[in-house]
Amino acid sequence: EALKKKLLAEGLFDEARKQTLPALPERIGVITSPSGAAIRDFLKAAAHRWKGIEIVVIPARVQGEGAARSIVAAINASQRYQPALDLVVISRGGGSLEDLWCFNEEPVVRAVAACRIPTVSAVGHEIDVTLCDLAADLRALTPTDAATKALPDATMLDRTVLNLHQRLHRSILR
């Protein structure tokens, strides 16, 4: 709570500093454990929403000793990728408060807030809220929710294009 108050006073959680997510991202970086359930959930949901997106898994420890340093290093690395990433998702499945604690550590929160790329925090489950969530540009309730919020719905976009095509065709005929 003391750290939260300090960072809040510094403006790290202010809505005005948050970046807008790209409408049609081409490259997304996902910072997580490559062997965890979070990446599998994210990839499965992403495949259902939007085909052809490039997803770069940026490995990081997401629990235990050294996790905060690993997450900060991954956030810093994400900003050096070429071609550049359009969006960064920081993800980890649920767990105990102790399991998620690294996402409350000051270096992680500052790295998320300072990231030049729009960020989505998808840490834990619906009831878990970390300081990383508050600093990110968008909070997702789960890794699956992150894919849903970060990627357009291809079916809906197809319908919209078809509808616009039909309207244009009717206008031409008139």
Summary of the structure (lengths in Angstrom):
residues: 174
radius of gyration: 17.9
end to end distance: 64.2
largest distance: 68.7
contacts: 546
relative contact order: 0.19
helix: 49%
strand: 14%
